[in-house]
């Protein structure tokens, strides 16, 4: 059983930055992938970024490439999402999720992720 808790959301102006944190408790083995998803009002939840605990392999959605960076601190069992150059369209609830068996082919699919946090609101004003 893995428990994940997000933090760091808030209100920021367009062009600003925020850093989200995802603290994971319980067993997170080398095969785990830790992902970030987001859901904007009236839209489906979408993949943002993922990192594998072992090796640090990362993938990003095209919409955030070059602006967002996902990283991990294995000692703290924490994953971060550094978000720069934020845009109003980045406004959403951001969710952290754990995938017990990281896949290079299916990392962007919600049903691969077994454990989810409650989400943290990010609002970008124009």
N, C-alpha and C positions, 0 to 999 in steps of 0.2 A: 504494500500500500504506500502510495506517495501522496503527499499533501503539498499543494503549491499555493502561495499567497503573493499576489501582486501588490506593488506600491509605487508611488511616484507620479501618479497622474495629476492633472491640474489644468489650469487655464493659462494659455500663453498666446502672445501675439504672433501673427504670421511672420515667418523668418526666424523665430526663436527656437529654443532647444528645451528638451526635457529628457530625463533619464528614468526609465522604468526599471524596477527591480522585481525579480521573481525568486522568492526563497522557497527551496524545496526541502521537505523533510521526509524521512523514510528512505528506503533503498533506491538509489539511482545508480545503476551499474553502468559499465562502459558502453553497453549497447543502447543506452537511452539517448533520445533526442529531446531537446527542450525547445518548444516553439512558441512564437507569438502570433496570435490571430487578432483581428479586430472586427467590430460590427458597428457600422454607422446606422443612424436612425432610418428605418424603412428599407434597409439592405441586408443581404445575407452576410454571414460571417465569412471573412476572407483571410487567407494566409498572409503573413507579413514576413517572418524570418524564422530560421531554425538553426540550432547549433547542436552538434553531437558532443556528448560529455567527453568521450575519448577521441582525441585527435583534433577536436575543434573545427571540424568541417562545417561550413556555413552555406546557407542558401537564402536568397531574398526574393521577394516579389519585385517585379519590374518597377512598380510604382514607387518603391522606396529605395531602390538601388542608388548608391552614391550619397544618400541622405541619412539612412539609418545604419547602425552598426550593432550587431549582436555579439555579446561576449560572455564569458563565464569565469567564475572564481570557484574552482573545485573545492578549495579548502573551506569556503563558506557555503557551499552548495547553493550558490546563487547565480542566476543568469540576469544579464542586463540588456536593455535595449536603449541605446543612445540615439535620440531622434533630433536631427538638426534640420535647419531650413524648413521648418514645419509650415504646412499649408492648411488652409481651412478644410480642405477635403481629407485631411488626416484626422479630423474630428471623429471620434468613435470610442466605444468601450474596448479596451485592449485586454486580451486574455492570454495568460500563460498556460501552457499545457505540456504534459510529459508523454512521450511516446516510448514505451518499453523496448521496442525493437526498431531502431532508426533505419529508414529505408531511403536510399538515394533516389528512388523512383517515386515514392508516395509521400514524401515529407510534407507536401502541401495539402494533404487530404485530412479533413477533420477526423474522420473515423479511424485514423491511425493512432490518434491520441487518446489515451485511456484516462488520464487524470487532468482535471481542469481547475483553474482558480475561479474566483468570483468576478474578476474583472476590475479594471480601474479606468475611470473616465479621463479622456484627454480631449480638451476643447481648444481649438485654435481659432482665434478671432481675426477677422480681416482688418 
